[in-house]
Amino acid sequence: MSNWSEVVALEEIPQLGSRVVKTDTMNIAVFRTASDEIFAMKDECPHKKGPLSQGIVHGTSVTCPLHNWRIDLTSGEALGPDEGCTNVFPVKVENGMVFIDLKVVQTA
Amino acid sequence: MKDKLVLVGNGMAGMRALEELFKHNTTDDKGSDQYDVTVIGAEPHPNYNRIMLSPVLAGEQIIDDIILNSREWYEENNIELITGDAAVEISRVKKSVITESGKEFPYDRLLIATGSNPFIIPIPGADKEGVLGFRDIHDVDVMVQAAKDHKKAVVIGGGLLGLEAANGLMKQGMDVTVVHLLDSLMERQLDKPASSLLKSSLEERGMTFLMETSTAEILGDKRVTSVKFADGSEIDADLVVMAVGIRPNLELAKKAGIHCERGIVVNDTMQTFDPVIYSVGECVQHRNECYGLVAPLFEQAKVAANHLAHVGSTRYIGSMTSTKLKVTGIDLFSAGEFNEQEGDEVLQIQDVASGVYKKLVLKDNVIKGAVMFGDTMDGTWYFSLMRDATNIADFRKTILFGQHDLGDAGHGESTMVMSLPDDAEICGCNGVTKGDIVQAISKNGIFTLDEVRAHTKASSSCGSCTGLVESILASTVGEGYDATPSKKAVCKCTDHCHDDVINAIKEHELKTMPAVREFLEWKTPDGCAACRPALNYYLMAHWPEDYKDDLQSRFINERAHGNIQKDGTYSVVPRMFGGLVKPDELRAIADVCDKFDVPEMKVTGGQRIDMFGIKKEDLPAMWKDLSDAGFVSGHAYGKAMRTVKTCAGKTWCRFGTQNSTGLGVKLEELTWGSYMQHKYKLAVSGCPRNCAEATIKDFGVVCVDSGYELHIGGNGGIKVRVTDLLCKVETEEEVIEYCAAFTQKYREEAHYLERTAPWVERVGLTYIKDCIVDDEKERLALAERFKISQKISQVDPWKARAEGQDAHEFTQLKIAG
């Protein structure tokens, strides 16, 4: 069973930017790309736990602000020669609102 | 249905072109999304690093170390690989390539990278067993085998390749005689003094030379037994290596009717006279030049790949090359025109006892060529000055002593990388050792600094070890390392360099980021974390009144107006003009710290107070309190004007001259709030004792009794550089005018992330003096433009955010679960 939870209006996430969502267990970074695609992942770089939400978003990837690792927003995997992965969570946009599947977050 | 691309020649140039082509793949698949690729190689091996055959011969590396692309790599990239079956015919009518075994491969596009063949002198006996060139793995195998059963080797040719072969054979235990036609070794790379130093150093190692000797005949039955010379003399030989030069391998192209001269003639997009047939590498003749070194081949490969991928905006316009001899323990470097012509000037040092020789050939204070022996540490530096055509007038007196003598009290001697042990730490930021770097280079077949950065993280943080990493790279891959591309691309999204971008923005009045990317044919739709901040800055600096700052193209520190710390909290540093502060203000800071539970405070080197450990969501409220107490942002987090440091000043100090502290405050009021390519610091000292350390600042003022000395281009930090004296002025008004003009000059012309120190070294002090000191009109115009820009940027970002601007940046969302 999924557990879709409303988070924020799409409009309130800047294009090529992100918002941070605090849950009971972790911070989730919600990204919006130039083409209004939405991605959610644990706000922690697989390298040294840098807050990915604070990085620069380009294409469908984000560059971590601490040591410039590039993380693929679709898979959560580090790009290029770096290796590592962070959790990604299902998201959907309905009527201009962004939802995250909490079921997956809780079991992560 | 994809087009068919056939590559004839499974060597470094051709494979590099394929690798470049694959970078254009926009799908998730590996290989090319535009072509089905077939590679036809005559040798039975996958692609290997031919430059490293010398160390293999010398027993310092093994074949596996020098394989660049494994067979798995070809598979992963969906390449059909044919090895050990040479292409023997190209049918341009049928558009197909036929191999020795009779197989036929049709193509839509063909890439010829057949390289070159060693030139075998046509003398009697040249076909005997034991006579060979030095070109491929097979040759090395034969030589290593010969060394086991035989003793005497003769190498014909005292050039780069010949000497490397001779050294290798000597290491394999053979007695080696090098026969050279001319009177000096490596005459194409070295002048006579360097050449004779090289000769004696090789003789010390046991090599024998026969100079000005011409080979007449090779004697023996089936196998060579001796070599006979033109003067009738003779020496014993069990092995003869001919290394007198290479000839582009044209046969296949010629047979197919493709226009050839000395090499296969290509245009600037690497196309032969048949436009569906490309050619790269040693087989090519471009603008009347044939290249035998690897750096140019890589530049050609990139251009050919771009054209094959239909993103052909780049052209190959020829290369400048440098040479290093890969004989362990012999340091030798040569570049450009090292033999002076009439009208050239020569700088040189010769220390025979310690075996050091350096020579630079100059014309109008620009380096035309360099030869170095014994100490080649600064080879890459000279080479980059040469390629950039930098005017060296300002440091001509000390240039021969090397870059570390250039006002740099930094690493100096410790930069002798070759003598460092493998566990020596090179990159202090990321804890990367020399061994890590060398291993990454050989394991991954790396040739560029960017790749080393990607694989090891060395030199990817503060950058202070870049020179060291470049030296390691150069010594590990030999001349394959392309030290200073003539144009260093901004990032992987483009082939254009910073100057191209700046000029385009100015000349074509590009005022938005998409406009810049479109005009310069960016490869990515919205850039990357490297180019976006740069473009955003350039647009802001050139069109302050028209361009709207893009928050999402700023690093987090500048977006959140605080320094992100490693735990994700921020630090807050309010501005204290000239370092002056009042009791009320200190009280307000103390109150703010109590209210927000600030865990630690510190007095900074820039004469103000840093408050650490602030949660992001608390920032606006904290800024409000600080703003109410009269503080503005200190921009301690930005590529921006940071502080103006001052000393005690005339009011209190018995040595003080002028109103130095007051001037510091005025300069800070003039410059605060302005964004730059990098951090930018000022200082004003009240006397030449210089307590404010003005001579290691971007712009420093030293007050003297008769006026003000203005100093530029200094910095502490990574690599200490002492300022250059710009000029001396008499009034405060002049100080302010010069400061504004210099600051704006830097803001408009330096590259993003380039501090004033490297910028001044790059463009030369003379150039800056010409604009700021000698050209009053230019100075006033620059100062005026700075004023216009400041009108817009002197808005306190903290106050604005305390009042609600960009609230989303500082508000966390919450959900239960």
HADDOCK unambig.tbl for C-alpha pairs under 7 A between the chains (distance, minus, plus):
assign (segid A and resid 7 and name CA) (segid B and resid 815 and name CA) 6.98 0.50 0.50
assign (segid A and resid 16 and name CA) (segid B and resid 552 and name CA) 6.19 0.50 0.50
assign (segid A and resid 17 and name CA) (segid B and resid 552 and name CA) 6.02 0.50 0.50
assign (segid A and resid 20 and name CA) (segid B and resid 812 and name CA) 5.45 0.50 0.50
assign (segid A and resid 20 and name CA) (segid B and resid 813 and name CA) 6.08 0.50 0.50
assign (segid A and resid 21 and name CA) (segid B and resid 812 and name CA) 5.99 0.50 0.50
assign (segid A and resid 21 and name CA) (segid B and resid 813 and name CA) 4.54 0.50 0.50
assign (segid A and resid 21 and name CA) (segid B and resid 814 and name CA) 5.33 0.50 0.50
assign (segid A and resid 21 and name CA) (segid B and resid 815 and name CA) 6.99 0.50 0.50
assign (segid A and resid 22 and name CA) (segid B and resid 812 and name CA) 6.79 0.50 0.50
assign (segid A and resid 22 and name CA) (segid B and resid 813 and name CA) 5.98 0.50 0.50
assign (segid A and resid 22 and name CA) (segid B and resid 814 and name CA) 4.64 0.50 0.50
assign (segid A and resid 22 and name CA) (segid B and resid 815 and name CA) 6.32 0.50 0.50
assign (segid A and resid 23 and name CA) (segid B and resid 814 and name CA) 6.06 0.50 0.50
assign (segid A and resid 23 and name CA) (segid B and resid 815 and name CA) 5.37 0.50 0.50
assign (segid A and resid 23 and name CA) (segid B and resid 816 and name CA) 5.65 0.50 0.50
assign (segid A and resid 23 and name CA) (segid B and resid 817 and name CA) 5.79 0.50 0.50
assign (segid A and resid 24 and name CA) (segid B and resid 816 and name CA) 6.22 0.50 0.50
assign (segid A and resid 24 and name CA) (segid B and resid 817 and name CA) 5.61 0.50 0.50
assign (segid A and resid 51 and name CA) (segid B and resid 568 and name CA) 6.51 0.50 0.50
assign (segid A and resid 54 and name CA) (segid B and resid 556 and name CA) 5.71 0.50 0.50
assign (segid A and resid 55 and name CA) (segid B and resid 556 and name CA) 6.44 0.50 0.50
assign (segid A and resid 56 and name CA) (segid B and resid 529 and name CA) 5.59 0.50 0.50
assign (segid A and resid 56 and name CA) (segid B and resid 552 and name CA) 6.64 0.50 0.50
assign (segid A and resid 56 and name CA) (segid B and resid 553 and name CA) 6.74 0.50 0.50
assign (segid A and resid 56 and name CA) (segid B and resid 555 and name CA) 6.88 0.50 0.50
assign (segid A and resid 58 and name CA) (segid B and resid 526 and name CA) 5.79 0.50 0.50
assign (segid A and resid 58 and name CA) (segid B and resid 527 and name CA) 6.20 0.50 0.50
assign (segid A and resid 58 and name CA) (segid B and resid 528 and name CA) 5.36 0.50 0.50
assign (segid A and resid 59 and name CA) (segid B and resid 525 and name CA) 6.94 0.50 0.50
assign (segid A and resid 59 and name CA) (segid B and resid 526 and name CA) 6.27 0.50 0.50
assign (segid A and resid 63 and name CA) (segid B and resid 529 and name CA) 6.30 0.50 0.50
assign (segid A and resid 65 and name CA) (segid B and resid 556 and name CA) 6.77 0.50 0.50
assign (segid A and resid 81 and name CA) (segid B and resid 454 and name CA) 6.30 0.50 0.50
assign (segid A and resid 81 and name CA) (segid B and resid 455 and name CA) 5.71 0.50 0.50
assign (segid A and resid 102 and name CA) (segid B and resid 817 and name CA) 6.58 0.50 0.50
assign (segid A and resid 106 and name CA) (segid B and resid 817 and name CA) 6.81 0.50 0.50
